[in-house]
Amino acid sequence: MSTAHRPQRDASPADRRVVERLVPVWLRDTERHDADAARRAREGWEHGGLSGQAAQDLALWVTARITDTGFNEDEGPDVDGPARITPADKASVHRRPAARGHPV
């Protein structure tokens, strides 16, 4: 198993706050595209965690929606969305499932 997929120590409180801020946004977005997947993920989240598949979906979603890239208006990209997502947020979201043993 590669280092990236080995369970690590639990994510930091800062990582947990980022995940807690972004999961509701992700669930609303997922609901528009796959209501059943969103329902299952929401149930898991409300019961203390995400399934491995939901954790991977969240990690992919946050990667695709980074909105604070350091580019200016002339350089792009301009990503509209309901939440500001930074590269550091992406790292936090990726550490959380990895800390729980989910491959990301």
ZIQUITA-V767810 format. One record per residue. RES is the residue in three letters. D_FIRST is the distance of its C-alpha to the first C-alpha in whole Angstrom. Layout:
[[RES	D_FIRST] [RES	D_FIRST]]
This chain:
[[MET	0] [SER	4] [THR	7] [ALA	8] [HIS	6] [ARG	7] [PRO	10] [GLN	13] [ARG	16] [ASP	18] [ALA	20] [SER	23] [PRO	26] [ALA	27] [ASP	24] [ARG	25] [ARG	28] [VAL	27] [VAL	25] [GLU	28] [ARG	30] [LEU	28] [VAL	27] [PRO	31] [VAL	32] [TRP	29] [LEU	30] [ARG	33] [ASP	32] [THR	30] [GLU	33] [ARG	35] [HIS	33] [ASP	31] [ALA	33] [ASP	31] [ALA	28] [ALA	29] [ARG	31] [ARG	28] [ALA	26] [ARG	29] [GLU	29] [GLY	26] [TRP	27] [GLU	30] [HIS	28] [GLY	26] [GLY	23] [LEU	21] [SER	20] [GLY	16] [GLN	18] [ALA	21] [ALA	18] [GLN	17] [ASP	21] [LEU	22] [ALA	19] [LEU	21] [TRP	24] [VAL	24] [THR	23] [ALA	26] [ARG	28] [ILE	28] [THR	32] [ASP	32] [THR	31] [GLY	34] [PHE	36] [ASN	40] [GLU	42] [ASP	42] [GLU	39] [GLY	37] [PRO	35] [ASP	37] [VAL	35] [ASP	37] [GLY	35] [PRO	36] [ALA	34] [ARG	33] [ILE	29] [THR	29] [PRO	26] [ALA	25] [ASP	25] [LYS	22] [ALA	20] [SER	21] [VAL	21] [HIS	17] [ARG	16] [ARG	18] [PRO	16] [ALA	12] [ALA	14] [ARG	15] [GLY	11] [HIS	12] [PRO	10] [VAL	13]]
